């Protein structure tokens, strides 16, 4: 964990994944608990992807591991694609999807589907980095956060057992959030966080 936290600047994605996989007991305590995933048939090789840690969120490895274990492994469907920017020197930099790429890599994927943005050839390396940081900010910093109610509504629709139990309690109490209780006499709380 210390080696991961000490990383800075430009790092190859493959090096981060290799470091994670070298953690004592990682295979027994994490990988063996995950459902196997078939590698992508197409996409960009993890070996070709760089990460510029100057603008990326800090990698909190335990959170990623907990997510993988909680959901039984890496979901290619939920992960979608990552976003890369090709710099003038030809290197591909992951400006969005860093955490998804790490999860895919530790789950065994060697390729990742990606959308590639090509930098203007007139940009300097500093301007390329600045453009990627701005794209990251727009995608991640300015995105609307999913409300607790909207998340709960999707969990009910997805038939998650905990959400269905909570819905049963809401129905018994004649309470409604996000229109999930079909009872027209249910009291609308206006938000799940309040419930």
Secondary structure, 3 states (H helix, E strand, C coil): CHHHHHCCCEEEHHHHHHHHHCCCCHHHHCHHHCCCCCCCCCCEEHHHEEEECCCCCCCCHHHHHHHHHHCCCCCHHHHCCEEEEECCCCCEEEEECHHHHHHHHHHCCCEECEEEEECCCCCCHHHHHHHHHHHHHHHHHCCCCCCHHHHHHHHHHCCCHHHHHHHHHHHHCCEECCCCCCCCCCEECCCCCCC
